[in-house]
Structure formats: structure tokens, C-alpha cells
Amino acid sequence: MTNIQQLMQMGQQLQARISQLQESLEQHTVTTSSGGGMVEVTATGKGEVTRIKIDPACVDPRDVEMLEDLVQAAVNQAQAKARELYEQEMRKAAGGLPFPIPGL
């Protein structure tokens, strides 16, 4: 019976750490760029894009497609970086448990 109680207590502790982590990730930001820095994207640790900065030199009305590609690439990189941050922090919060937790 004690093992079940300990397991439940560990589960509650893990849940509390995960809640804290999710709040913390909203405060973290990641920034990436594409086109040699012509387009820069900042996102929260949860992957929400909060800022896009575009160098005016790359705004060419005759080549909007290039600008669209640069923005898309920078957004994808920022979201991937945010995912990496999330997974790293989840591993820390899980305290050695495998992440993602198998079967969940």
C-alpha cells in the first residue's frame, strides 16, 4: 500500500512541476532568423510567435514570394527551437522519467 501512496505522491509532485514549467515557458523566448538575419522571429517557450522583424532591404514588391519564404522559414525555426526548449524543461521536471512518458 505504501508504494501506491508514494507513487501517487510522486505523480502529484510531477504534475505541480509541469504546471510551473508551463507558466515558466510563457516567460522564456526564443529568437531565430532566416535570410542572413533579414527576417527575425521571436516566440515564447510554448511556440507562440510574439514578434516578426523584417529588414526593409528585403521588401521587394516584385519578389513577395521570397519574403514569404523567409518569414515561413524563420517561424518554423522559432517553433522548433521552442519545442526543443519545452522538451528539455519537461525532462528536468520529470526528474529522470522518460519523456515523453510511454503510454500517455
KACORVEN-V874417 format. One record per helix or strand of 2 or more residues. SS is the DSSP state (A for helix, B for strand). FROM is the first residue (numbers start at 1). TO is the last residue. If there is no record, write none. Layout:
ss=SS from=FROM to=TO
ss=SS from=FROM to=TO
This chain:
ss=A from=2 to=27
ss=B from=29 to=34
ss=B from=39 to=44
ss=B from=49 to=54
ss=A from=56 to=58
ss=A from=64 to=94
